[in-house]
């Protein structure tokens, strides 16, 4: 089975690098985007299986990205996990309404994040082994 | 007065009203006076357009005494009010001033100059208060935004440290020698400490500005306690501290926000572990007190060094820190117990500490028990109409444990039968049953006054306790509230009115039950009995 591809959208280079290492160590393929505009372009180019999205981004914040993804027929089915430093109490509802599958506040617990990624990526039909860490 | 003002005069005595008008004319104040003789008309005027000032008689045909000024202040908090008091109720007028009215004048004892001055100062004072309030709010808002921003900015580098330290600890960057692992674990511990401090900082700000949100629903406290225990077991074991639990399985459901109570219990138990020496123990209990039947008690006791009596009062205050902590762990920000206190208060509960220095401490807090009837109270009771000959009785069945239940349908059927035997078939109405998983709520509209309702509820309690098939398997929680028939067309037959009420009550119960976010709408079904 091919590796699942995850698009990491974050404007902080160190956070991208760290998350990239973590995901690759868990046998995922990764791609990067550094702002809201390139996030959509990369999503179209790379056709990722999952997007991990920061909220505070230049050139269209995470909410705008969520909205664009929803509007685009070829992208709206890609699940999105939001990973943000923002106050969850103030933003969680808005994010979930925007179509995100899950929400984590930075710094997220690695085990929890990976298990959410696995369950989001595991195909809905029975008898298939999900990508394991 | 320089600008043209509008004065709303609420006075039912035409003579008194005319006198006030005369004084206003004499004072050559440039004012428009609107006069009404009922509180209801006054409230309506306030809703339509705010006057500059209200002159208020406290005893009106439709409202008396303190109720009068409270309603006005409530309706238009920014409008200055001057009370027109009689000679015999000056005391009440003074009370009104304490509660937010700007001034009072005794009828027949003021001249035009005094009236004009009272009005002018009332307007000035109110304007000052309003601007003070606005600037206080702005400052608070600024501080909140600042803290929210800072905590956001702090989290990004913190996330980076956390990510790379865990990458190294997980061996993803190459093998580590044991000493490196040990050092990195120290870094990770500090990182986590910093993370929780940043969280506390934001939370305390929210508490202070009343922005902590809680979503109360029915929760089983035992589950929350077990969750906390499993989270803290490792750290207790590492320190050689035993964790004990004493929760009666028959404890009823609480009405609380599970996430918030998890937070409260984690904080209390974390503290208990921190301040207890190795070899000691921490005990968490949940229990009921006969003297306080509406609340659930949860206590966390430790065998630590205890708390000095003089600091007991300060311990729940913001930024309080225990001086001279002997523990090797660092001090926190001193916000944990403050946040805990605020969360418990928001639930309508209390928290306190009992301690004997050298012999440990016990923190106890209370949470309201879940009661359908109480939840429905604000919706079904019309204000000021508590004397009613109709009441809503709710009977909630909760299984003692999953194993004890067996055939739930059968238990439900038996309870229905039992309830039918307790009510009068031609007067009282058993509404459709509401079931959520293995919990059941029965609703009865009883045509009974307070005493009659008490008789019925007592009978139901007795019967449930005595029914052989229910004993030891379910807990029955019976409560009642008096309700008022909505005012409607009296020409309709009473049966129809009651049926309509029954429908709206059922709808209401559904709404209350559906609101909690963790209960999926599809799990709730109504069954017509």
Boltz contact constraints between the chains, C-beta under 6 A:
constraints:
  - contact:
      token1: [A, 12]
      token2: [B, 156]
      max_distance: 6.0
  - contact:
      token1: [A, 14]
      token2: [B, 160]
      max_distance: 6.0
  - contact:
      token1: [A, 15]
      token2: [B, 160]
      max_distance: 6.0
  - contact:
      token1: [A, 18]
      token2: [B, 163]
      max_distance: 6.0
  - contact:
      token1: [A, 18]
      token2: [B, 164]
      max_distance: 6.0
  - contact:
      token1: [A, 21]
      token2: [B, 167]
      max_distance: 6.0
  - contact:
      token1: [A, 25]
      token2: [B, 172]
      max_distance: 6.0
  - contact:
      token1: [A, 85]
      token2: [B, 152]
      max_distance: 6.0
  - contact:
      token1: [A, 85]
      token2: [B, 155]
      max_distance: 6.0
  - contact:
      token1: [A, 85]
      token2: [B, 156]
      max_distance: 6.0
  - contact:
      token1: [A, 86]
      token2: [B, 152]
      max_distance: 6.0
  - contact:
      token1: [A, 87]
      token2: [B, 148]
      max_distance: 6.0
  - contact:
      token1: [A, 106]
      token2: [B, 155]
      max_distance: 6.0
  - contact:
      token1: [A, 106]
      token2: [B, 159]
      max_distance: 6.0
  - contact:
      token1: [A, 107]
      token2: [B, 158]
      max_distance: 6.0
  - contact:
      token1: [A, 107]
      token2: [B, 159]
      max_distance: 6.0
  - contact:
      token1: [A, 107]
      token2: [B, 162]
      max_distance: 6.0
  - contact:
      token1: [A, 110]
      token2: [B, 166]
      max_distance: 6.0
